[in-house]
Amino acid sequence: AFSNQPPNVVLLACCCRTPQECSGILLTALMGLSKIYGNVFTVHFGPRKAVVLAGYETIKDALLNHAEEFGERAEIPIFRKITQGKGISFSHGELWKTMRRFTLSTLRDFGMGKRALEIRILEEVNSLINRTIKIHERKPFDTKMILNNAVSNVICSILFGERFEYDDPVFLTLLKLINQNIKLIRTLSLYNFYPSLGFLSGASKTVLQNITKTQIKILTTQSHMGIICYRSYGDYPHVLKESKKPHTAFDNGNLVFTTLDLFSGGTETTSTTVRWGLLLMMKYPEIQRKIQEEMNRVIEPGELPKLEDRKKMPYTEAVIHEIQRFANIVPMGVSRSTPSDVNFRGYVIPKGTEIIPLLTTALKDEAHWKTPHQFNPSHFLDANGNFVRREAFIPFSIGRRACLGEGLAKMELFLFFSGLLRKFVFQPPPGVDKSDLDLTADVGFTLTPMPHLVCAVPVNEQTWH
């Protein structure tokens, strides 16, 4: 390494048997390297070079104090191939600024942050509860698909103007294509390291085919979807005017990929976090019981929690935050890049360098968390049991590229998680002890729970009086 660049360029080679094993070893390796080489170091993945930022103070310094210098999205070959630089998540420069501003404004017009959106979420919570009672009551079931459907329906109601029945074929096809791509993308490390060898990867071809199918579904199923997002955008006079310009940001490609960004982003992370929450409640039934006791004191009999109840439910709020911290579902964030040469903490980071903000080192930073590797809701409670915000709590990342849907996700997590616990006690299947429940993550693009079954036992409402 050059003396004025981040130290200790490290070469990593992969001989793993599965993509999950590779991702897990990579995450563990980067965390270990940060303890050896410090909070700013360089790693070579074949010909691809990245600078890793570790620890809350370092990540904060880079992404907040040097927001412009670390504000671009990295060029990740598979995502470049998929999106062609369109949409929000992987676009750049003025296009990204334009689409982000417009999307935030449009989502607010469609109900983001308003009482109307809370009502939509509560309606979906009720549908989920009724579906669970009707089909799965007391019987072991996998929560993945039903939670995916429920959470996805919230963003569908915003983007498409309506929700879908859980067995709607169009809805199921969209979810299937997106979930399959999430699984496949984590197998494409070789493609990202050596894009010229992409022809060797059948997975990359399948991902691209799935994206094409998803686009076609969005563009050709308006009878099922009602108000298609890109046409909703087109109803705005500003967009109609802009769309006539030769180099407009508001073309079909950008609007469709923005829809896909919101649809996939508004489904996977939130539903995965709720799944982690239910698994942890089975593992720690005493915590589940304390949440339900708190709700019994605060919520009227037969009612579901509402957003206005959050301030009166500090323990529940602390548990939800601890679920996010402990589950740590996007441990390496989404890579940034430097739009110009950057002087950072005594080092020169060249223009175009990929930056990996290792969020897990903030969420498990020993300087900020008493028991960083244990599930402990008291991280967010003071001595009097009041909820306390913690500076190093950054599961949505921070800075210019922080999660666009953070506000929606926080609403959903509270209403879905507390609503389910209001109606059910979640227990392991018969014959499975809580000590047997595995909290090891299935490592990929996100950290998801290992496959497991859940029993949802209805709460006796007589105990609420």
Secondary structure by P-SEA (a helix, b strand, c coil): ccccccccbbbbbbbcccaaaaaaaaaaaaaaaaaaccccbbbbcccbbbbbbccaaaaaaaccccccccccccccaaaaaacccccccccccaaaaaaaaaaaaaaaaaccccaaaaaaaaaaaaaaaaaaaaccccccccaaaaaaaaaaaaaaaaacccccccccaaaaaaaaaaaaaaaaaaaccccccccccccccaaaaaaaaaaaaaaaaaacccccccccaaaaaaacaaaaaaaacccccccaaaaaaaaaaaaaaaccaaaaaaaaaaaaaaacaaaaaaaaaaaaaccccccccccccccccaaaaaaaaaaaaaacccccccbbbbccccccccbbbccbbbbbcaaaaaaaccccccccccccccccccccccbbbbccccccccccccccaaaaaaaaaaaaaaaaaacbbbbccccccccccccccccccbbbcccbbbbbbbccccccc
